């Protein structure tokens, strides 16, 4: 029977041990005490007093953070480290959360907050680890309790069995008692049976008592562990409190970061005020010097006057002496001589007195003039300051501020909160950088939108409109959406025109792959613009933000094809549809915003649709104030497509697919967007004068030479510029050492740093380094670049190439060359684009090679010269207009800045490279002068912008003279 009970218990126990709680944790109630079967029932004997003592000691002696061991058998809930409330009290929260300090204090407070967050997270992790350890100990004790219960049950069953045996023995005794003959045998049997029975009973009773006491001890331990578990739950509550405090610290950190940004803006304003204050102090100091000088001259005049008075006294004495001498005149000849002498002295004294009077008069007059000059200067300064406060534009606010203000006004107009006329007047005040609208904006910071609108509308009484209003519609803009030189041109030209006093805005597609971190104050307007496409109207979201201080509108089409959510800018199968849709949506935005620009400037075939759309559809609707300027940056890409696709954006295919309009010159069933823009624009430009001549030939025009020649009167080439603020070795943060034309030591240090970074040999520090940064496409002369690598090695130089190719076989070819030279001491190819590395290569290279087959403009040669790298270039396009050979006697000496070759072959490259290497090695002083000369050349946008400004102004003037709006 005992065996049956034991078997039943063990089978039930195994079933219970294989079951798992639903919440992933073992229950703490005594009604559920079975655990996973992997636990060994007899692994630990809890009846051992020594082990119980260790368990109790571990339960009542909490461990510190440093002593906590999650694997220790003696760990208990008391070892959970509870964070001291004082460690996170409000007294230790950085003072910058509640008070304002300077920028340095804010930065230190941010660091303290970050450290507090790190410590809180570390404490939280320790608490969770210790909690898991305690849960393991609880599980172990539960196992022990289950084992003890099992043993008690077995002992109970054995005791029952013994008692049954005892009953049977007593009954047997009674049956044997009447038999006298067997009495002695019964006594012996009783003794034999009773002895083992009594000894067995005694042992079972002792073991049962021991198990009960041990079970009681274990139950007490379980109760204590449950109490400690309550402490763990309270620890969880403290963890929640810590999480709340961490959230509070994060919000405080964000507030500090916002305060820091505001303080940085205030610092920028303060720096401008400091400059003005310094100028005024210098002027006052100059006036003080003049006043001190006049005062000194007056003191000298007073001294001379005092001397004159002393002389007058002496003269009086001499006159007295003369009268006495006259008394004795007749008595002595000596007296006569003395008289003559005295007369001469008197004459000398009179002459000296007269000269002294004249000097005093001149000193007094000079003093009066100085005082008058000081007063006049002071008055002029007062008038100048007053005039600046009243009339002059506010120059101390960044372009970012004016662009943001302009976008806010346009947002009000599109949201129907102000009228078109009011918006126009407010735009013109922003355009002028009028101090009144600046003051109004500052005054409205704490007001709601209705009060702000009322304040701004009070300013629309007497506006004026200087300069031109120019709107660029383009597919690229650096740095937010940049593929090639187009993005740099849009940004550089716009910034330069803005500095010249013109209102400039840009309209771009809202790509999903833009550099959004380069856009300031990006927000979506509470309005939509509907534009026609494929026979129906589609809604477009309008986003606004500022880029490089310029106001930019981003159009997001709500079209099911997700035109600009493709992960790339170009290269899609439906590019014609994508950009024709964008061109019409951009014009629709200008119409609905009530804008009246003077110039709409579109770029390349992606926005060439603007020109025919403007004249055919939008000028009749009222958007008729602008002249259209179109710039083609590369006639290699013309966007030719079947004529039928032109109908999607609403243009009349039959009217435009004609030889004198948009019909492609080589295919009558296809339309050419570039040709349409050339025909329908008022101004057509390309990016260099030489390229403008090349594209008018059959070889360079790519089929458009006849159209360009027909419209040659409105076609011009203007050389691009570069952003001299972004490309400036004196302020370039990408460089290890900044330098200038007057201090070229930094260029040598950057060369050494690049060699270390790319693991090039530094054994010969004077070895020339040739650089090349380019897209590896046939236009760039990839076969000549490959030849230049090997020829540079033969001439004893080093070569670094940075760039990649969209053409698979070219990319594979250069990957093979890169693999060949991967461990070479003098050659390194990096087949990708890296902005930081490009700056380092420009600064480190001694020469820069650009062997293009054709090059509309090219910016790398300008950037290279800006960094003191002498260009080696083929004479084509913009390279021909910007690089002039040092050995060309037909070019003035001051313009010679590089080494050129004409024929695009290996012999031409060899000749230019060899001459450059010989010049570098044989004329080090002349080379140094050449480097300084090329660094001082002006390739900024100022000259190019002035040419565009002239073309704009002439087009607007012709339109007004012809009676157009």
Rosetta blueprint (number, residue, H / E / L):
1 X L
2 X H
3 X H
4 X H
5 X H
6 X H
7 X H
8 X H
9 X H
10 X H
11 X H
12 X H
13 X H
14 X H
15 X H
16 X H
17 X H
18 X H
19 X L
20 X L
21 X L
22 X L
23 X L
24 X L
25 X L
26 X L
27 X L
28 X L
29 X L
30 X L
31 X L
32 X L
33 X L
34 X L
35 X L
36 X L
37 X L
38 X L
39 X L
40 X L
41 X L
42 X L
43 X L
44 X L
45 X L
46 X L
47 X L
48 X L
49 X H
50 X H
51 X H
52 X H
53 X H
54 X H
55 X H
56 X H
57 X H
58 X H
59 X H
60 X H
61 X L
62 X L
63 X L
64 X L
65 X L
66 X L
67 X L
68 X L
69 X L
70 X L
71 X L
72 X L
73 X L
74 X L
75 X L
76 X L
77 X H
78 X H
79 X H
80 X L
81 X L
82 X L
83 X L
84 X L
85 X H
86 X H
87 X H
88 X H
89 X L
90 X H
91 X H
92 X H
93 X L
94 X L
95 X H
96 X H
97 X H
98 X L
99 X L
100 X L
101 X L
102 X L
103 X H
104 X H
105 X H
106 X H
107 X H
108 X H
109 X H
110 X H
111 X H
112 X H
113 X H
114 X H
115 X H
116 X H
117 X H
118 X H
119 X H
120 X H
121 X H
122 X H
123 X H
124 X H
125 X H
126 X H
127 X H
128 X H
129 X H
130 X H
131 X H
132 X H
133 X H
134 X H
135 X H
136 X H
137 X H
138 X H
139 X H
140 X H
141 X H
142 X H
143 X H
144 X H
145 X H
146 X H
147 X H
148 X H
149 X H
150 X H
151 X H
152 X H
153 X H
154 X H
155 X H
156 X H
157 X H
158 X H
159 X H
160 X H
161 X H
162 X H
163 X H
164 X H
165 X H
166 X H
167 X H
168 X H
169 X H
170 X H
171 X H
172 X H
173 X H
174 X H
175 X H
176 X H
177 X H
178 X L
179 X L
180 X L
181 X L
182 X L
183 X H
184 X H
185 X H
186 X H
187 X H
188 X H
189 X H
190 X H
191 X H
192 X H
193 X H
194 X H
195 X H
196 X H
197 X H
198 X H
199 X H
200 X H
201 X H
202 X H
203 X H
204 X H
205 X H
206 X H
207 X H
208 X H
209 X H
210 X H
211 X H
212 X H
213 X H
214 X H
215 X H
216 X H
217 X H
218 X H
219 X H
220 X H
221 X H
222 X H
223 X H
224 X H
225 X H
226 X H
227 X H
228 X H
229 X H
230 X H
231 X H
232 X H
233 X H
234 X H
235 X H
236 X H
237 X H
238 X H
239 X H
240 X H
241 X H
242 X H
243 X H
244 X H
245 X H
246 X H
247 X H
248 X H
249 X H
250 X H
251 X H
252 X H
253 X H
254 X H
255 X H
256 X H
257 X H
258 X H
259 X H
260 X H
261 X H
262 X H
263 X H
264 X H
265 X H
266 X H
267 X H
268 X H
269 X H
270 X H
271 X H
272 X H
273 X H
274 X H
275 X H
276 X H
277 X H
278 X H
279 X H
280 X H
281 X H
282 X H
283 X H
284 X H
285 X H
286 X H
287 X H
288 X H
289 X H
290 X H
291 X H
292 X H
293 X H
294 X H
295 X H
296 X H
297 X H
298 X H
299 X H
300 X H
301 X H
302 X H
303 X H
304 X H
305 X H
306 X H
307 X H
308 X H
309 X H
310 X H
311 X H
312 X H
313 X H
314 X H
315 X H
316 X H
317 X H
318 X H
319 X H
320 X H
321 X H
322 X H
323 X H
324 X H
325 X H
326 X H
327 X H
328 X L
329 X L
330 X L
331 X L
332 X L
333 X H
334 X H
335 X H
336 X H
337 X H
338 X H
339 X H
340 X H
341 X H
342 X H
343 X H
344 X H
345 X H
346 X H
347 X H
348 X H
349 X H
350 X H
351 X H
352 X H
353 X H
354 X H
355 X H
356 X H
357 X H
358 X H
359 X H
360 X H
361 X H
362 X H
363 X H
364 X H
365 X H
366 X H
367 X H
368 X H
369 X H
370 X H
371 X H
372 X H
373 X H
374 X H
375 X H
376 X H
377 X H
378 X H
379 X H
380 X H
381 X H
382 X H
383 X H
384 X H
385 X H
386 X H
387 X H
388 X H
389 X H
390 X H
391 X L
392 X L
393 X L
394 X L
395 X L
396 X L
397 X L
398 X L
399 X H
400 X H
401 X H
402 X H
403 X H
404 X H
405 X H
406 X H
407 X H
408 X H
409 X H
410 X H
411 X H
412 X H
413 X H
414 X H
415 X L
416 X L
417 X L
418 X L
419 X L
420 X H
421 X H
422 X H
423 X H
424 X H
425 X H
426 X H
427 X H
428 X H
429 X H
430 X H
431 X H
432 X H
433 X L
434 X L
435 X H
436 X H
437 X H
438 X H
439 X H
440 X H
441 X H
442 X H
443 X H
444 X L
445 X L
446 X L
447 X L
448 X L
449 X H
450 X H
451 X H
452 X H
453 X H
454 X H
455 X H
456 X H
457 X H
458 X L
459 X L
460 X L
461 X L
462 X L
463 X L
464 X L
465 X L
466 X L
467 X L
468 X L
469 X E
470 X E
471 X E
472 X E
473 X E
474 X L
475 X L
476 X L
477 X E
478 X L
479 X L
480 X L
481 X E
482 X L
483 X L
484 X L
485 X H
486 X H
487 X H
488 X H
489 X H
490 X H
491 X H
492 X H
493 X H
494 X H
495 X H
496 X H
497 X H
498 X H
499 X H
500 X L
501 X L
502 X L
503 X E
504 X E
505 X E
506 X E
507 X E
508 X E
509 X E
510 X L
511 X L
512 X L
513 X L
514 X L
515 X L
516 X H
517 X H
518 X H
519 X L
520 X E
521 X E
522 X E
523 X E
524 X E
525 X E
526 X E
527 X E
528 X E
529 X E
530 X E
531 X E
532 X E
533 X E
534 X L
535 X L
536 X E
537 X E
538 X E
539 X E
540 X E
541 X E
542 X E
543 X E
544 X E
545 X E
546 X E
547 X E
548 X L
549 X L
550 X E
551 X E
552 X E
553 X E
554 X E
555 X E
556 X E
557 X E
558 X L
559 X L
560 X L
561 X L
562 X L
563 X L
564 X L
565 X L
566 X L
567 X L
568 X L
569 X L
570 X L
571 X L
572 X L
573 X L
574 X L
575 X H
576 X H
577 X H
578 X H
579 X H
580 X H
581 X H
582 X H
583 X H
584 X H
585 X H
586 X H
587 X H
588 X H
589 X H
590 X H
591 X H
592 X H
593 X L
594 X L
595 X L
596 X L
597 X L
598 X L
599 X E
600 X E
601 X E
602 X E
603 X E
604 X L
605 X H
606 X H
607 X H
608 X L
609 X H
610 X H
611 X H
612 X H
613 X H
614 X H
615 X H
616 X H
617 X H
618 X H
619 X L
620 X L
621 X L
622 X L
623 X L
624 X L
625 X L
626 X L
627 X E
628 X E
629 X E
630 X E
631 X E
632 X E
633 X L
634 X L
635 X L
636 X L
637 X L
638 X L
639 X L
640 X L
641 X E
642 X E
643 X H
644 X H
645 X H
646 X H
647 X H
648 X H
649 X H
650 X L
651 X L
652 X L
653 X H
654 X H
655 X H
656 X H
657 X L
658 X L
659 X L
660 X L
661 X L
662 X L
663 X E
664 X L
665 X L
666 X L
667 X L
668 X L
669 X L
670 X E
671 X E
672 X L
673 X H
674 X H
675 X H
676 X H
677 X H
678 X H
679 X H
680 X H
681 X L
682 X L
683 X E
684 X E
685 X E
686 X E
687 X L
688 X L
689 X H
690 X H
691 X H
692 X H
693 X H
694 X H
695 X L
696 X L
697 X L
698 X L
699 X L
700 X L
701 X L
702 X L
703 X L
704 X L
705 X H
706 X H
707 X H
708 X H
709 X H
710 X H
711 X L
712 X H
713 X H
714 X H
715 X E
716 X E
717 X E
718 X L
719 X L
720 X L
721 X L
722 X L
723 X L
724 X L
725 X L
726 X L
727 X L
728 X L
729 X L
730 X L
731 X L
732 X L
733 X L
734 X L
735 X L
736 X L
737 X L
738 X L
739 X L
740 X E
741 X L
742 X L
743 X E
744 X L
745 X H
746 X H
747 X H
748 X H
749 X H
750 X H
751 X H
752 X H
753 X H
754 X H
755 X H
756 X H
757 X H
758 X H
759 X L
760 X L
761 X L
762 X L
763 X L
764 X L
765 X L
766 X L
767 X L
768 X L
769 X E
770 X E
771 X E
772 X E
773 X E
774 X L
775 X L
776 X L
777 X L
778 X H
779 X H
780 X H
781 X L
782 X H
783 X H
784 X H
785 X H
786 X H
787 X H
788 X H
789 X H
790 X H
791 X H
792 X H
793 X H
794 X H
795 X L
796 X L
797 X L
798 X E
799 X E
800 X E
801 X E
802 X E
803 X L
804 X L
805 X L
806 X L
807 X L
808 X H
809 X H
810 X H
811 X H
812 X H
813 X H
814 X H
815 X H
816 X H
817 X H
818 X H
819 X H
820 X H
821 X L
822 X L
823 X L
824 X L
825 X L
826 X L
827 X E
828 X E
829 X E
830 X E
831 X L
832 X L
833 X L
834 X L
835 X H
836 X H
837 X H
838 X H
839 X H
840 X H
841 X H
842 X H
843 X H
844 X H
845 X L
846 X L
847 X E
848 X E
849 X E
850 X E
851 X L
852 X L
853 X L
854 X L
855 X L
856 X L
857 X L
858 X L
859 X L
860 X H
861 X H
862 X H
863 X H
864 X H
865 X H
866 X H
867 X L
868 X L
869 X L
870 X E
871 X E
872 X E
873 X E
874 X E
875 X L
876 X L
877 X H
878 X H
879 X H
880 X H
881 X H
882 X H
883 X L
884 X L
885 X E
886 X L
887 X L
888 X L
889 X L
890 X L
891 X L
892 X L
893 X H
894 X H
895 X H
896 X L
897 X L
898 X E
899 X E
900 X E
901 X E
902 X L
903 X L
904 X L
905 X L
906 X H
907 X H
908 X H
909 X H
910 X H
911 X H
912 X H
913 X H
914 X H
915 X H
916 X H
917 X H
918 X H
919 X H
920 X H
921 X H
922 X H
923 X L
924 X H
925 X H
926 X H
927 X H
928 X H
929 X H
930 X H
931 X H
932 X H
933 X H
934 X H
935 X H
936 X L
937 X L
938 X L
939 X L
940 X L
941 X H
942 X H
943 X H
944 X H
945 X H
946 X H
947 X H
948 X H
949 X H
950 X H
951 X H
952 X H
953 X H
954 X H
955 X H
956 X H
957 X H
958 X H
959 X H
960 X H
961 X H
962 X L
963 X L
964 X L
965 X L
